[in-house]
Structures are given as structure tokens and as C-alpha cells.
Amino acid sequence: MTRSDSRKGAKPKRKYTAANADRHELYQLAVQNVESEIDFVDETFQAMRKRKAERLREDFCGTGNTSCEWVSRRKTNIAVGLDIDADPLAWGREHNFAKLKPAQRERVKLLERDVLDPGPGTGKMDIVLAMNFSYWLFMDRKTMRRYFERVRESLVSDGVFFLDHFGGYEAYQEQEEEREVEGGKFTYIWDQQKYNPISGRVDCAIHFKFKDGTEMRNAFTYSWRLWSLPEIREILEEAGFKKTTVYWEGVDDEEDEEGFAGGNGEFEATEEGTADAGYICYITAEK
Ligand SMILES: C[S@@+](CC[C@H](N)C(=O)[O-])C[C@H]1O[C@@H](n2cnc3c(N)ncnc32)[C@H](O)[C@@H]1O
């Protein structure tokens, strides 16, 4: 028995099922690691610019979890999250804002906006983030370039745009990948349902499976283009960014039963990647 179990009024341990689970909560637990993402962004900006960033914009922010993490780091930090969908924004204001102190809450805004036309109050940023590959929702080069140009205009003169990227030969396969979350309380399933090599379009879905055998199918669905790293760097340069850098993940010391070693969570700037089955990396683009 743990100490909290013996406390009077301790809450029973939560059991997730398809009937009681909240898809936004599951997403945050399974997909995001906002602490390590903000560690990377904050440290990389400081190393690059020899100053601390303050104003951060989170594009495609969904529930604004990353924005909330940013304002909780320093009293001077300000965050603006943009998303086109009112539903995750409302969820984030209700649940993620509740975890912040009142003074922190005053320094974060979640706005229902299209990142292609961000509008007032979204400029003069030290940092703009486009994470979890959301910018891949733009399927053609012209729109992607227009988005990157809008981001560049929104940055201060030494501002930095941070993006993530995934690839590797498994990214092109129609397959499902499962991972247990929260010590096995539920299973996250990433489903690459259909890939069209002619358009580059991939249809993906996130499903969740629970210990009681129930499932939440298609909790989230995305259709996006599988862009390659050199394509994205070229478009960033065409949009006017002076310099782009790729940060590749180091390899874990331990291997699984099949002899594969995963990433170690440490990202280093390099021009030499490896032909991995699957990789996730970061890109920075300097104004
Ligand atoms: C893959 S989710 C990413 C959520 C979150 N950023 C994360 O890191 O987990 C993509 C989000 O982008 C939003 N979105 C799609 N097109 C958009 C647009 N043109 N402008 C703003 N948000 C958009 C969707 O509503 C959705 O919440």
C-alpha cells in the first residue's frame, strides 16, 4: 500500500475505458511530452541567440498544452496558441489552464485562428512552434511556402522557427504500431491506413485500446503529406529563412529483443542522419 492509498479520502485509481475516457486527455498522455519539447526549444534558442526567449507562438496548438508549459517556466514568458478548431481550444482552456496559477494564466492566450492568416496579436515572436508534424496538413508546396512566409513575418529579427519531422522507411508502410501508456493503463495505436506514393498523401488515425477490452477507434484522424526533410528545408529557404539546422536523435544504449535500439531523447545538430526504420527529428529555421 502506498502512502496516498492510506490517506483518508484518497481517490480510487483511475481505470480508463472507452466509455469514460476523454480523447484529449489520452492524446496528451500518449503523444505529447511538452516538458522535454520545451527543454529542447528553450535550451536551443538560448545557445543560438545568447539570450532567453520570452514570446512563443504555438501553431496548430490543439489543447495548448505546450503553451501552458511555456508560461509555467518563467515569469517573463508569454504564449499564444493558434488552432482552427474551437473544440480542443475549449478543452485546453478548461483543463490545461486549470493547472496554471492565476498569474501564469494571464500570460497565455489560445486563439481560434488559421495559421495561414494569423491576424492581430500573433507577431513579434521570439519562437514559433509547429510540432507533431501538423504543418504536413498543407499538401502542396505553394501553401507550405505561404505558411512559412507567414511564420517568418511573425518573428522578431533574431526569432527562430522550430518544427519537428518524422521519416524512415516505415513511414511509407501501411501499418499499425502499438504502445502501452501510463504503465499499461491504456494502449495507443498509430495507424498508417493508406499511403498514395503519387500524391504523397497518407491517411492516419489514432485509436486507443483499454484493459477492459473496449476500444476508441479513430479518436483522431489526419490526412497529410509525407514531406521529406530536404523538401522542407528547401521550402523554408525559399520562404526567406537564412539558415536551417537539423537536430538528429542519439541512440539508446539498450537494444530490444530484435536488436533494435530506440532514441535516447538527446538531439544534436548534424548533416549526417542514419537510414533508420523510423526517426523523429527537429528542425530550426532562423529568420
Ligand atoms: C496533429 S494536431 C496537433 C496538436 C498539437 N499541436 C500537438 O502538438 O499535439 C493538429 C491540429 O492542427 C489544427 N489545424 C489544422 N489546420 C489548421 C490551420 N490551418 N490553422 C490552425 N490550426 C489548424 C487542427 O485543428 C488540430 O488541432
The ligand as a MOL file (V3000), in Angstrom:
LIG
                    3D

  0  0  0     0  0            999 V3000
M  V30 BEGIN CTAB
M  V30 COUNTS 27 29 0 0 0
M  V30 BEGIN ATOM
M  V30 1 C -1.9080 16.9090 -35.1160 0
M  V30 2 S -2.8950 18.0780 -34.2360 0 CHG=1
M  V30 3 C -1.6110 18.7750 -33.2720 0
M  V30 4 C -1.9630 19.1840 -31.8780 0
M  V30 5 C -0.7980 19.7550 -31.0780 0
M  V30 6 N -0.1230 20.8480 -31.7660 0
M  V30 7 C 0.2530 18.7510 -30.7290 0
M  V30 8 O 1.4410 19.0720 -30.8030 0
M  V30 9 O -0.0230 17.6440 -30.3350 0 CHG=-1
M  V30 10 C -3.2160 19.2470 -35.4970 0
M  V30 11 C -4.0410 20.4920 -35.0970 0
M  V30 12 O -3.9360 21.4530 -36.1470 0
M  V30 13 C -5.1630 22.1610 -36.2490 0
M  V30 14 N -5.2070 22.8130 -37.5880 0
M  V30 15 C -5.3600 22.2340 -38.7930 0
M  V30 16 N -5.2720 23.1560 -39.7860 0
M  V30 17 C -5.0540 24.3590 -39.1760 0
M  V30 18 C -4.8680 25.6980 -39.6320 0
M  V30 19 N -4.8790 25.9870 -40.9360 0
M  V30 20 N -4.6570 26.6660 -38.7320 0
M  V30 21 C -4.6350 26.3880 -37.4090 0
M  V30 22 N -4.7930 25.1360 -36.8990 0
M  V30 23 C -5.0010 24.1410 -37.7690 0
M  V30 24 C -6.2130 21.0820 -36.0090 0
M  V30 25 O -7.4390 21.6460 -35.6090 0
M  V30 26 C -5.5350 20.2350 -34.9140 0
M  V30 27 O -5.9240 20.6660 -33.6250 0
M  V30 END ATOM
M  V30 BEGIN BOND
M  V30 1 1 1 2
M  V30 2 1 2 3
M  V30 3 1 2 10
M  V30 4 1 3 4
M  V30 5 1 4 5
M  V30 6 1 5 6
M  V30 7 1 5 7
M  V30 8 2 7 8
M  V30 9 1 7 9
M  V30 10 1 10 11
M  V30 11 1 11 12
M  V30 12 1 11 26
M  V30 13 1 12 13
M  V30 14 1 13 14
M  V30 15 1 13 24
M  V30 16 1 14 15
M  V30 17 1 14 23
M  V30 18 2 15 16
M  V30 19 1 16 17
M  V30 20 1 17 18
M  V30 21 2 17 23
M  V30 22 1 18 19
M  V30 23 2 18 20
M  V30 24 1 20 21
M  V30 25 2 21 22
M  V30 26 1 22 23
M  V30 27 1 24 25
M  V30 28 1 24 26
M  V30 29 1 26 27
M  V30 END BOND
M  V30 END CTAB
M  END
